Amino acid sequence: MKEFNDLLLESIDESITVLLSRQVVDALYLHLQTAHSISRSDVPYKLDVLFTTLQEILGKGAQVAGKAIAKRFYLKLQLEFTNNPNHTLVEYVDEAKIRLQIS
């Protein structure tokens, strides 16, 4: 199985590409790099900044994007996804770590 963070990055890329476009994914990573000094490989460690950036761009649509990313991520991890309307992407990822016993 691929590394946890690699699967998370794939899920982010694929979900945002499906919901918006590949150009939006590229622009998102460029913005994270220039505005926050966060490279693509650092995104799994800075999910809060990613989610805040998605909120700035998409408003309430960030919840939809976060849930789409989480669903795809859980599928890649072979975990059952349980919808929790109050969960953010960060909380879904934290839950996956607990379920997989990853620190």
C-alpha positions in Angstrom: 0.0 0.0 0.0 1.2 3.5 -0.8 2.2 5.7 2.0 -0.6 7.5 3.9 0.4 11.0 2.9 0.8 10.0 -0.8 -2.7 8.6 -0.8 -4.0 11.8 0.8 -2.3 14.0 -1.8 -3.7 11.8 -4.6 -7.1 12.2 -3.0 -6.8 16.0 -2.8 -5.6 16.2 -6.4 -8.2 13.9 -7.9 -11.2 15.3 -5.9 -10.5 18.9 -6.7 -9.8 18.0 -10.3 -13.2 16.3 -10.6 -15.0 19.0 -8.7 -13.3 22.0 -10.4 -10.4 21.4 -12.8 -6.7 20.6 -12.9 -6.0 24.3 -13.3 -7.6 24.9 -9.9 -5.4 22.3 -8.3 -2.3 23.9 -9.8 -3.4 27.3 -8.7 -4.2 26.0 -5.2 -0.7 24.6 -4.8 0.9 27.8 -6.3 -1.1 29.9 -3.8 -0.1 27.6 -0.9 3.6 27.9 -1.9 3.6 31.7 -2.5 1.3 32.8 0.3 2.1 30.2 3.0 5.5 28.7 2.0 3.8 25.3 1.9 5.0 22.9 -0.8 2.7 20.1 -2.2 4.6 17.5 -0.1 4.0 19.6 3.1 0.2 19.8 2.6 -0.6 16.6 4.6 1.1 18.3 7.6 -0.7 21.6 7.0 -4.2 20.4 6.3 -5.7 23.2 8.4 -4.1 25.8 6.0 -5.3 23.9 3.0 -8.8 23.8 4.3 -8.7 27.5 5.2 -7.5 28.3 1.7 -10.3 26.2 0.3 -12.8 28.1 2.4 -11.4 31.4 1.1 -11.8 30.2 -2.5 -15.0 28.1 -2.3 -16.8 29.5 0.8 -19.2 26.9 2.1 -18.3 24.8 -0.9 -15.1 23.9 1.0 -17.1 21.5 3.2 -18.3 19.7 0.0 -14.7 19.6 -1.3 -13.4 18.4 2.0 -16.0 15.6 2.2 -15.2 14.6 -1.4 -11.5 14.4 -0.6 -12.2 12.4 2.6 -14.5 9.9 0.8 -11.9 9.3 -1.9 -9.1 9.0 0.7 -11.1 6.5 2.8 -11.7 4.4 -0.4 -8.0 4.3 -1.1 -7.3 3.3 2.5 -10.0 0.7 2.3 -11.9 2.2 5.2 -15.6 2.6 5.5 -16.6 6.3 5.2 -19.2 7.5 7.7 -20.6 10.9 6.9 -20.4 13.3 9.8 -21.9 16.7 8.8 -19.8 18.5 11.4 -16.4 16.9 10.4 -13.8 18.9 8.5 -11.2 17.3 6.3 -8.7 17.6 9.1 -11.0 15.6 11.4 -11.6 12.9 8.8 -7.9 12.5 8.3 -7.3 12.4 12.1 -10.0 9.7 12.3 -8.3 7.7 9.6 -5.0 7.8 11.5 -6.7 6.5 14.6 -8.5 3.8 12.7 -5.2 2.7 11.1 -3.2 3.3 14.3 -0.8 5.8 12.7 0.8 8.4 14.9 
